[in-house]
Amino acid sequence: MSCPCVTLSTGQKMPLVGLGTWKSAPGQVMQAVLSALDCGYRHIDCAAAYGNEQEVGEALRERVGLGKALQREDVFVTSKLWNPSTHPDDVEPACRKSLTDLGLDYLDLYLMHWPWPSRGGAEVMPRNADGSIRYADTHYRDTWKAMEALVDLGLARAIGLSNFNARQVDDVLSIAEHKPAVNQVECHPYLIQARLLAHCGDRGVVVTAYSPLGSPDRPWATPGEPPLLDDPRVLDLARRYGKTPAQVIIRWQVQRGVVCIPKSITPSRIQQNIQVFDFKLSDEDMKQIESFNRDERLIIPTIERDGQKVWRDAVHPHFPFHDPY
């Protein structure tokens, strides 16, 4: 069964389910991408910050191109501009580096990974001597103008945002010549993002859900914390529909028009995660899953300060999650 698509503001067709590659280690991610392409995925989500684009590129070269099973236009590939490269002078070289690593002539979609910038360095997250992030002062509006040049050069067919709140989305729209096609954000039944989804939808911006299954392998998960996939309410729905808990959650996302990029390196799970178009959740069950919402972000670590939980790295004025949505 082929994967349905959503139409972006550019007219491109973006498959509703893709393979996420965050936390897929070198030595594992190539086989994961090969398994995904072999079982029908036509959407691969990447990022420079994941440190594995070269290996993703090896998989793409095995399956995509002249004389191969797939042609370039058959596969939708996303990458992301990492924070130390947000200065306008660094945007095109960073995009070209991802293209070289992936072995591609163009990206279907290139996202600004975060609205806050950091200063360059060899580390993925450059830090000062005291452990704080080495922030920069580039404004995301200036970064956006540089990203628009990538479209004009043919290096990216569409550009978009990631981890932007509603106010920041509008800020970019107010100066954009090439409109952001996508906003990729954390989204799962504990963080349903209803207001942001409606806000983006009103503006023709498609929402992609990262960590749609709650990212149970995130390094900072609290020991003993029950993962989303083990939530008894999700397990009950899975039993009733004869599906896996992951399939129920992915179906919930795509049924509400949200693009979903679950990560896995296990071939059987990769295949299961795209087998979500042969059943439909009832309106009542859609509402039940929405009721699980507790506006809880799982991906941005918090720390205890003065007896209260605060965002660990939230000093920069463009940190997005101080706003309600």
Backbone torsions as a table, in degrees:
resi	resn	phi	psi	omega
1	MET	NA	127.3	-179.9
2	SER	-74.9	154.8	-176.9
3	CYS	-87.4	124.5	175.8
4	PRO	-61.2	160.2	-176.8
5	CYS	-123.4	160.4	168.7
6	VAL	-109.9	145.5	-179.2
7	THR	-93.5	123.7	177.8
8	LEU	-79.2	167.1	179.8
9	SER	-62.8	-20.4	176.6
10	THR	-78.5	-11.3	-173.7
11	GLY	94.3	-8.6	178.8
12	GLN	-68.9	150.8	174.7
13	LYS	-98.6	121.1	-178.6
14	MET	-112.3	118.1	-179.4
15	PRO	-58.6	139.0	-175.2
16	LEU	-68.9	-22.8	176.9
17	VAL	-123.8	130.5	176.9
18	GLY	-131.9	171.7	176.2
19	LEU	-94.0	121.5	172.0
20	GLY	-82.4	145.8	-176.9
21	THR	-121.5	6.4	175.9
22	TRP	-65.1	133.5	178.9
23	LYS	71.6	10.0	172.6
24	SER	-87.2	110.5	-170.0
25	ALA	-72.9	150.9	169.5
26	PRO	-53.1	139.1	-174.3
27	GLY	95.9	-15.9	178.9
28	GLN	-119.5	-34.2	-169.6
29	VAL	-70.8	-31.8	179.5
30	MET	-60.7	-47.8	-179.7
31	GLN	-66.0	-34.5	177.6
32	ALA	-62.8	-43.8	179.8
33	VAL	-67.1	-41.7	177.1
34	LEU	-60.8	-45.1	178.6
35	SER	-60.6	-41.7	-179.0
36	ALA	-63.9	-48.0	-179.6
37	LEU	-63.0	-36.9	-177.8
38	ASP	-70.1	-25.9	-178.0
39	CYS	-105.2	13.9	168.8
40	GLY	114.1	-4.4	175.8
41	TYR	-65.6	139.7	175.3
42	ARG	-131.1	26.0	-177.7
43	HIS	-147.0	119.3	179.4
44	ILE	-122.6	126.0	-178.5
45	ASP	-104.4	122.8	-174.8
46	CYS	-128.7	175.1	173.6
47	ALA	-164.6	145.5	176.8
48	ALA	-58.4	-38.0	-175.9
49	ALA	-66.3	-18.1	-178.2
50	TYR	-74.9	-16.6	175.2
51	GLY	71.1	19.5	-176.1
52	ASN	-135.2	16.7	-175.6
53	GLU	-67.4	-29.5	177.7
54	GLN	-62.2	-41.3	-179.0
55	GLU	-73.2	-35.2	171.8
56	VAL	-58.8	-42.9	178.9
57	GLY	-60.6	-37.1	177.2
58	GLU	-61.4	-41.8	178.5
59	ALA	-65.2	-42.9	179.3
60	LEU	-61.7	-40.0	179.9
61	ARG	-64.9	-30.1	179.2
62	GLU	-72.0	-28.0	-171.0
63	ARG	-116.4	-15.9	-170.2
64	VAL	-124.1	129.5	175.7
65	GLY	135.7	-177.2	-178.4
66	LEU	-57.9	129.5	179.4
67	GLY	77.2	3.8	-179.3
68	LYS	-102.5	174.1	-177.2
69	ALA	-63.4	-31.7	-177.0
70	LEU	-126.0	150.3	173.1
71	GLN	-99.2	161.1	-175.7
72	ARG	-54.6	-40.9	-176.7
73	GLU	-69.6	-10.1	179.6
74	ASP	-80.7	-16.8	-171.5
75	VAL	-120.9	128.5	179.2
76	PHE	-95.2	117.4	-176.2
77	VAL	-117.3	127.0	177.0
78	THR	-110.6	140.3	167.3
79	SER	-134.6	176.6	-173.6
80	LYS	-139.9	143.7	176.8
81	LEU	-82.2	121.3	-176.9
82	TRP	-84.2	157.6	-168.2
83	ASN	-56.3	-40.7	-180.0
84	PRO	-68.0	-8.1	-177.4
85	SER	-109.5	20.5	-175.2
86	THR	-83.9	-11.6	173.5
87	HIS	-60.5	138.5	-176.0
88	PRO	-51.8	-34.2	-179.9
89	ASP	-69.0	-20.5	-174.4
90	ASP	-97.0	-10.1	-171.1
91	VAL	-67.6	-51.2	-178.7
92	GLU	-63.6	-46.2	176.6
93	PRO	-58.5	-37.5	179.3
94	ALA	-65.9	-41.3	178.0
95	CYS	-63.6	-44.0	-179.4
96	ARG	-64.7	-34.4	176.2
97	LYS	-62.8	-44.7	176.9
98	SER	-62.6	-41.0	179.0
99	LEU	-62.2	-41.9	178.2
100	THR	-63.0	-46.6	-179.5
101	ASP	-62.2	-39.1	-178.1
102	LEU	-83.0	-11.4	-179.9
103	GLY	70.9	34.1	-175.7
104	LEU	-119.2	157.1	174.4
105	ASP	-90.5	-23.3	179.4
106	TYR	-153.7	157.8	172.3
107	LEU	-102.3	143.0	173.9
108	ASP	-71.1	-33.0	-178.7
109	LEU	-150.9	134.1	177.3
110	TYR	-127.5	122.8	-174.1
111	LEU	-109.8	145.9	166.9
112	MET	-79.1	115.0	-166.5
113	HIS	-64.1	-37.4	-180.0
114	TRP	-146.1	154.1	177.3
115	PRO	-78.2	-13.4	179.2
116	TRP	-102.2	142.2	-178.3
117	PRO	-100.4	156.9	170.6
118	SER	-127.0	164.4	179.4
119	ARG	-83.7	150.5	-174.0
120	GLY	-61.0	159.3	178.8
121	GLY	172.9	166.1	-178.4
122	ALA	-70.4	-26.6	-177.7
123	GLU	-75.2	153.7	175.0
124	VAL	-62.9	-39.5	179.0
125	MET	-122.4	87.8	-177.7
126	PRO	-58.7	132.8	-177.4
127	ARG	-129.1	153.3	174.6
128	ASN	-78.3	175.4	-178.0
129	ALA	-61.0	-29.7	-179.4
130	ASP	-85.3	4.9	178.4
131	GLY	92.4	-9.4	179.3
132	SER	-74.9	153.8	179.2
133	ILE	-65.7	139.1	177.8
134	ARG	-83.8	85.7	-175.3
135	TYR	-72.4	157.4	171.8
136	ALA	-117.6	177.0	-177.1
137	ASP	-115.2	13.3	175.7
138	THR	-62.0	135.9	177.0
139	HIS	-89.8	141.4	-177.9
140	TYR	-62.1	-22.4	175.6
141	ARG	-65.5	-38.1	178.0
142	ASP	-70.2	-38.3	175.0
143	THR	-60.8	-42.0	-178.0
144	TRP	-60.6	-42.4	-179.9
145	LYS	-61.3	-36.9	177.1
146	ALA	-69.1	-35.3	177.8
147	MET	-67.4	-33.2	178.2
148	GLU	-60.4	-33.0	178.1
149	ALA	-62.9	-28.4	178.7
150	LEU	-63.8	-36.1	176.6
151	VAL	-66.8	-44.7	-179.7
152	ASP	-62.7	-31.3	179.6
153	LEU	-83.4	-9.4	-178.3
154	GLY	82.0	11.8	180.0
155	LEU	-81.6	-24.4	177.7
156	ALA	-138.1	132.2	179.0
157	ARG	-76.4	-31.1	178.0
158	ALA	-146.2	155.2	176.5
159	ILE	-128.3	157.3	-176.7
160	GLY	-161.4	-165.8	-171.6
161	LEU	-124.5	162.8	172.6
162	SER	-146.0	135.5	179.1
163	ASN	64.8	30.5	176.1
164	PHE	-97.0	137.3	175.4
165	ASN	-83.3	176.2	-174.2
166	ALA	-60.7	-43.6	-179.4
167	ARG	-62.9	-40.6	-179.2
168	GLN	-70.1	-35.6	174.4
169	VAL	-58.4	-47.1	179.9
170	ASP	-64.5	-35.8	178.9
171	ASP	-61.6	-44.2	177.9
172	VAL	-67.2	-43.5	179.5
173	LEU	-58.6	-32.5	-176.0
174	SER	-67.9	-20.3	-178.4
175	ILE	-119.4	0.7	-170.8
176	ALA	-78.8	134.2	165.0
177	GLU	-91.9	-38.7	170.0
178	HIS	-103.9	111.7	-175.0
179	LYS	-67.4	141.1	173.1
180	PRO	-62.1	126.5	-176.1
181	ALA	-84.5	-27.2	-170.3
182	VAL	-143.0	147.9	164.8
183	ASN	-124.9	113.9	-178.6
184	GLN	-96.6	122.6	-174.8
185	VAL	-139.4	161.3	171.3
186	GLU	-62.6	131.2	-177.7
187	CYS	-160.3	123.6	-179.4
188	HIS	-161.1	177.1	-175.8
189	PRO	-61.2	-18.6	175.6
190	TYR	-88.9	-8.7	178.2
191	LEU	-146.7	81.9	-168.3
192	ILE	-79.7	-14.5	174.0
193	GLN	57.8	36.5	-175.0
194	ALA	-60.3	-44.1	-177.5
195	ARG	-68.9	-42.1	178.8
196	LEU	-66.8	-38.6	178.4
197	LEU	-61.1	-45.2	178.6
198	ALA	-65.3	-41.1	-179.1
199	HIS	-61.3	-49.1	179.6
200	CYS	-66.0	-41.4	179.7
201	GLY	-59.2	-40.0	178.4
202	ASP	-63.1	-22.0	-177.0
203	ARG	-106.8	7.6	177.6
204	GLY	73.7	23.0	178.9
205	VAL	-103.8	121.0	180.0
206	VAL	-75.9	141.7	177.0
207	VAL	-102.5	131.2	171.5
208	THR	-108.4	134.1	179.0
209	ALA	-94.9	116.1	169.0
210	TYR	-96.2	159.2	-173.1
211	SER	48.3	48.4	-175.5
212	PRO	-68.1	-16.9	179.4
213	LEU	-103.5	13.3	176.4
214	GLY	87.1	3.7	176.8
215	SER	46.0	63.1	-176.9
216	PRO	-61.7	-18.7	-179.8
217	ASP	-96.3	14.8	178.0
218	ARG	-62.0	139.0	-171.6
219	PRO	-64.0	-25.7	-174.0
220	TRP	-101.2	15.6	176.5
221	ALA	-59.1	140.7	179.4
222	THR	-69.4	129.0	179.2
223	PRO	-55.1	132.0	179.3
224	GLY	83.5	-4.7	179.7
225	GLU	-69.7	124.9	-178.5
226	PRO	-68.8	127.7	-179.7
227	PRO	-71.6	157.4	179.2
228	LEU	-53.2	-40.7	-176.6
229	LEU	-67.5	-14.2	176.5
230	ASP	-102.3	5.8	177.9
231	ASP	-60.2	125.1	-176.9
232	PRO	-55.7	-31.5	-179.8
233	ARG	-70.6	-35.9	176.0
234	VAL	-69.8	-41.7	178.5
235	LEU	-61.5	-38.3	178.6
236	ASP	-64.3	-44.4	177.6
237	LEU	-61.6	-42.0	-179.9
238	ALA	-61.0	-41.9	178.3
239	ARG	-63.4	-43.4	-176.9
240	ARG	-65.3	-34.1	-178.4
241	TYR	-93.6	-6.3	-177.4
242	GLY	66.8	35.0	-178.2
243	LYS	-127.3	170.3	175.1
244	THR	-78.7	158.0	174.9
245	PRO	-55.7	-39.5	179.1
246	ALA	-62.5	-41.7	-179.8
247	GLN	-63.3	-38.2	179.1
248	VAL	-63.6	-44.5	-178.0
249	ILE	-68.4	-42.3	178.9
250	ILE	-64.5	-40.6	178.0
251	ARG	-61.7	-40.2	177.5
252	TRP	-58.7	-42.6	-179.2
253	GLN	-65.6	-52.8	-174.4
254	VAL	-68.2	-27.8	178.8
255	GLN	-68.6	-24.2	175.9
256	ARG	-97.3	11.4	174.3
257	GLY	83.2	16.6	-179.3
258	VAL	-98.7	127.1	175.0
259	VAL	-69.5	141.8	-170.0
260	CYS	-128.8	131.3	-177.4
261	ILE	-127.3	66.9	178.8
262	PRO	-63.3	141.4	177.5
263	LYS	-99.3	137.2	170.0
264	SER	-158.0	153.7	171.7
265	ILE	-116.0	4.3	-177.9
266	THR	-96.9	116.3	-174.3
267	PRO	-52.4	-41.6	-177.9
268	SER	-65.5	-39.0	179.4
269	ARG	-73.0	-36.9	176.2
270	ILE	-57.0	-44.8	179.9
271	GLN	-66.9	-44.4	179.4
272	GLN	-60.2	-36.8	-173.3
273	ASN	-67.5	-18.1	177.4
274	ILE	-102.5	-4.2	179.6
275	GLN	-90.5	64.8	-175.4
276	VAL	-125.9	14.2	-176.2
277	PHE	-111.1	14.1	177.8
278	ASP	-110.5	13.4	175.1
279	PHE	-152.2	165.8	-178.6
280	LYS	-138.4	134.8	176.0
281	LEU	-77.1	141.4	177.2
282	SER	-68.4	160.9	176.6
283	ASP	-58.0	-38.1	-179.8
284	GLU	-65.0	-41.0	-179.0
285	ASP	-73.3	-32.5	173.6
286	MET	-59.9	-45.0	179.7
287	LYS	-66.9	-36.2	178.7
288	GLN	-62.0	-44.4	179.7
289	ILE	-63.8	-39.5	177.2
290	GLU	-61.7	-29.4	-179.6
291	SER	-71.1	-12.5	177.1
292	PHE	-72.4	-12.8	-174.6
293	ASN	-55.6	135.3	172.1
294	ARG	-137.6	20.1	178.8
295	ASP	49.3	44.0	-175.3
296	GLU	-107.5	116.6	174.5
297	ARG	-85.0	129.2	-179.5
298	LEU	-101.9	-16.7	-169.5
299	ILE	-95.4	-25.3	179.5
300	ILE	-95.9	112.9	-175.8
301	PRO	-64.0	146.6	172.9
302	THR	-115.7	159.6	175.6
303	ILE	-130.9	161.1	175.7
304	GLU	-85.8	127.1	176.2
305	ARG	-140.9	120.4	-178.4
306	ASP	54.7	39.2	176.4
307	GLY	78.6	5.1	-179.6
308	GLN	-126.9	150.9	175.5
309	LYS	-80.7	130.2	176.4
310	VAL	-132.6	159.0	176.8
311	TRP	-63.6	135.8	-175.1
312	ARG	-65.2	-45.6	-176.3
313	ASP	-122.1	83.2	-173.1
314	ALA	-135.1	33.2	-175.3
315	VAL	-83.7	-36.7	-174.4
316	HIS	-64.5	140.5	-178.4
317	PRO	-63.2	-17.3	178.8
318	HIS	-95.7	6.1	173.7
319	PHE	-56.4	126.8	-165.3
320	PRO	-82.6	-18.2	-164.0
321	PHE	-97.4	11.6	169.7
322	HIS	-74.5	-29.0	177.8
323	ASP	-74.1	154.8	-176.2
324	PRO	-59.5	-35.8	-179.8
325	TYR	-157.7	NA	NA
